[in-house]
Amino acid sequence: MNIYFQKSFQRGFGTYPLKGNELRGAIEAAIDVGYRAFDTAQMYGNETDTGDALAACGVPRSELCITTKVHPDNYTDETFLPSVEASLRALKTDCVDVLLLHWPPANGEIAPSLLMLRSALERGLTKSIGVSNYTAAMMQEARSVIDVPLVTNQVEFHPLVNQEKLLAAAAETGIPITSYASIARGEIFKHGLFSKIGETYGKSAAQVALRWIIQKGVPLNTMSTKPENIRANFEIMDFTLSSIDMQRIDALTATGYRIIKPGQLPWVPEWD
């Protein structure tokens, strides 16, 4: 089974942009609620703090899923593997559960970094590998570049952007989608439909949006520093949205709201 579809890891806790005591407190609260999957990245600058918090959390390492991502600046023969080894030291682990390429290379040539990623797997630095922020065409190409399973393409996925092309590519390539920015960094609260639907189920607007993602077959990451929100974001498995409510939310994907836009970072591709 794909690691992100395991019951314990389907709901992950994202760590961006937290650092220091704020991050450690959030991870402690997340552990108490039941989170066992944690997502970080070299780019976030918080791998050491994440490693400290997880090492002190009291949960055996074998029960955790730790994901980190390689910075695009490290997609070179000289820096790729050393950067991953540095991440492992920061995270206080001999091996991460999932290692992702954080972004496609700026030049669009994805094969070299994918082969470096496979090398990290072969060296035992990670149990699984995947990508992030790939387009549908890149997913297709990745499938032809390496024959090692890619466990995810982690992308911006929420009810205010249409990602049907990526979902179709996931079905075609066998590379599942996972979600970041799952409530569009609060943008969903500008749409009353989520609260209205939530009243029917006794759930909040955020819980409705997150449940929609789960019912799309997409594991997700959420982040908060507030214990009550951390708990609420986790408690989304005890209700099911009706097909009618799913369709009503589907209609909002035409909004086309994106947090990450082409040109915002050097590596952002032209989205599908």
N, C-alpha and C positions, 0 to 999 in steps of 0.2 A: 504493500500500500504506500502511496505517496505520503511523505512525512507530514505535509501540511493538512492532509485529510484525516489524520489520526485525531481522535476526539480531543485529546489533551492539547493539541497544537493548532486546531482549526481557528482559534481566536488567539492572535498574538498581541504582545504589547510592544509598541514602537517606542523608541527612546529619543528620537529627534524632536526638539533641539535641546533636550535636557542635559545638564551636567552637574557635577558636584553633589551637594547634599540634596538638592531638589530631585535629581535623578535617583539617588539612593533611596530617598523616601518614597518616590513613586514606585520603584521596583519592589520595595518592601510591601507596600499596599497591594500591588498587583499579585505578589506571591500569596498574600493572605487571602485574597479573593479566589485564587485558583489558577491564575495564569501560569503556564509552564513554557511558553514559547516567547522568546525575546529577540528583538530585531535591532541591530546597530549597524555601523558602517565606519570605515576609515574616514570618510568625509565628515562624519558627525563630530569627530574629536572627543568622543566619550567612551571609547572602548575600555579604557582603564577603569573609569568609574563604573561602567556596566559590569566588568569583571569582578571588581571589589564587591559590588552589591550582590551579585549572584553567588560568589564564593561564601558570603556571610549569611545567605538566606536560609540555610538549614535544609534545603531540598537537595537530595543526591544529584550529582551531575547527570546520572543516567536517566533522570526523569525530566531533564530540561532539553529544550531545543533552542540552540543559539545560532542565529543567522548573522553574518556580517557580510560586507560588500567591499570589493576592491575599488579604490579610487582610479578613475581613468588615467590620471597622471602616472600610475604604476603599471600601465599596460606595455611594459618593455621587458626584454629578456633579462636585463640587469636588475630590475626592481620588483617584478611581479612576485616571485616566490619569497624574497626577503621581506616584502611588505606583508605578506600573509603570515609569515613566521612572527613578525612584530605584532600583528593583530592577536595571534594566539597567546603571546606572552602577556599582552595587555589584558586579554580576557581570562587569563589564568587557566588555560585549558590546552591539552595536547592536540586537540582536534575540534573544529567547529562542526555542527550538524549540517549546516548549509552555507556554502560560499557562493556569493553572487557577483557578477560583473555589474557595477552600479549603474553604468550608462553605456550605450554604444560608443565606440571610439569616434572622436570628432571627425575623422576622415571617412567614416562609414564602412571601413574594411573590418568586418567583424571576425574573420577567420583567425588571425593571429592571437587575439585575446582569448578566444574560445579554446584554442590549443593550449595556451598557458593555464587556463582554468582546468582543463583536463589533466595537465601535469600536476597541479596541486592535489587533485583527487588521487592520482596514481601514487603520489608521495605520502598519502595518508594524512594530509593536513586538513581534510574535510571528508565528511561521510557522503555528502551529496553536493551537487553543483546546480547552478541556475543562472538566470539573467534578470535584468531589470530595465524597464523603459525601452524595450524592443518593440518595433512596429511588427505588423503581421508579416510583412515581407522578410524582415530580419528573422522572425521565428522560423519561417520556411527555410531560409538559408542556413540557419543554425542547425536545423535538423539534418542538413546534408553535409555539414562540416565535420561534425563529430557524432559517433554512434553511441556515446554515453548518454543515458537519460538525463534530461534537464528537468528538475523538479518544479520549476516555476519560471514565469516571467512576471515579476512584481511591477505593477503599474498603478497609476492613478485610476482608481475605480470607485465610483460613487453614483448615486441616482441622478446626478445633474450632468453627466457626460455619457454619450453613446459609445460603448465599447463593443458593439456587436461584431465588428470585424476581428477584434482580438479574440473574442470568444469563439468565433468560427475558426480562426487560426489555431486556437488551443485544441479544438476537436480534431482538426486535420493533422496537426503535428504531434499531439500527445504531450504538449508542454502546457500545463495548467496555468491559469492566471491566479495571482493573489493580489490583494488590494492594499494600497496605502492611500492616505488622505481619505479615509473611508466615509467621513461626514463632510468632506470638502472644506475642512478647517472652519466649520461652523456655518458655511453658506447655506446648508439645507434649512437652517432655522428661519431663513427668509421666506420659506415656502410653507404656508399653513397646512398643506395637505398632510404632512407627516404627523403633526399634532392631532389633526382631525382623525386620521386613521388610528393613531395611538389610543385615543379615547375608547375605541371599540375593544381594545385588547388590554387596557389598563397599563399601557406602556408609553414611554416618552417618545418624542420625535426622533431622537438619536437612535433609540432602540429599534424603531420601525425601519429607519434607513439601514442600519446594520443588519437587521434580519432580512431585508430585501437582498442585500449582497450575499448572505449565506444561502438564501433560496435560489440565487443565480448559480450556485455551485462554486462560489469563489471564497476561499479562506481569506481572512482579513487581519489587519493590524489596526489598533487604536492606541491613542496616547492621551493621557490626562495626568494632572498632578493632584486632582481632587479625589479623595478616597471614594466619595459617593458616586462620582462619574466613572471612576475605574471599575467599581462594582456594577454599575448599571450597564456599562459597555460589555461586560462579561455575561450578564444575565439576559441573553437573547435566544436561548435554546429551548425555552419553555412555552413558546407560542409559535403559531404558523400563520403567516399572512395568506388570506384567501387569494384565489386566482384573480378575482376582480380587483382587489387592492394592489396586487402585483402589477396589473395592467395600468392602473391609475398612476402608480409610481413610474412605470416604464415610460409613460408619456412625458415625464419631466426630463428624460435624458436628452430631449430635443433642445433643452436650455443651452447645452454646449459649453457649460462653465468648466474651465480648466485652471488649475493653480499653476501648473508648469506650462509655459508657452514657448514655442520656438524662438530662439535668440536669447532666452533668459539665462541660459548657461551654454558654454561652448559645445556641449555634447547633446543638447536637446535635438532630436530629429524632427522632421515634419511628421506630425501625428497622422494616424489614419482618420 
